[in-house]
């Protein structure tokens, strides 16, 4: 007799056959043992595999989780952005910038290769006036002279979007950059 346990697989119930393994055995007269006596020279403890044999059927073995879309670290390395980019106010106070606007030179080089541009360093967050930025932005200059921020391009990979959507976002960024 087989017992069926419902197992949810891909949104549907699938009965999994389970065959009872433990069976009652008759106890010899005068014996108080509930398990049969082991043969001479054998291990007296039953083995786990003897009580619960592993089925050679591997169809119920879960497959590894599918790998998701690439992350910024997959594409650009462990540190796609500068750590703690800062600026200085007129009174000498230091303030922080969003790191997504400050790609590392390596990230900028990767994005330049993706879009056919070249890396240029520039102060894009603060240009002139009493405020200053303490690190320059590595930007990508396109063949038409337009600039894109490779830090923002790298940030497209932080949302879990499929690669096709990231490609479209990069294309939109490039199309919107006017020289």
KADA-V426441 format. One record per backbone hydrogen bond with DSSP energy under -1.0 kcal/mol. CO is the residue of the C=O (numbers start at 0). NH is the residue of the N-H. If there is no record, write none. Layout:
co->CO nh->NH
co->CO nh->NH
//
This chain:
co->2 nh->17
co->4 nh->15
co->6 nh->13
co->8 nh->11
co->11 nh->8
co->13 nh->6
co->15 nh->4
co->17 nh->2
co->27 nh->30
co->38 nh->41
co->46 nh->50
co->47 nh->51
co->57 nh->60
co->70 nh->74
co->71 nh->75
co->72 nh->76
co->79 nh->103
co->84 nh->96
co->85 nh->133
co->86 nh->94
co->87 nh->131
co->88 nh->91
co->92 nh->88
co->94 nh->86
co->97 nh->100
co->98 nh->101
co->101 nh->81
co->103 nh->107
co->104 nh->108
co->105 nh->109
co->106 nh->110
co->107 nh->111
co->108 nh->112
co->109 nh->113
co->110 nh->114
co->111 nh->115
co->111 nh->116
co->117 nh->140
co->119 nh->138
co->121 nh->123
co->121 nh->136
co->131 nh->87
co->136 nh->121
co->138 nh->119
co->139 nh->147
co->140 nh->117
co->141 nh->144
co->145 nh->141
co->147 nh->139
co->148 nh->152
co->149 nh->153
co->150 nh->154
co->152 nh->155
co->153 nh->156
co->154 nh->157
co->161 nh->165
co->162 nh->166
co->163 nh->167
co->164 nh->168
co->165 nh->169
co->166 nh->170
co->167 nh->171
co->168 nh->172
co->169 nh->173
co->170 nh->174
co->171 nh->175
//
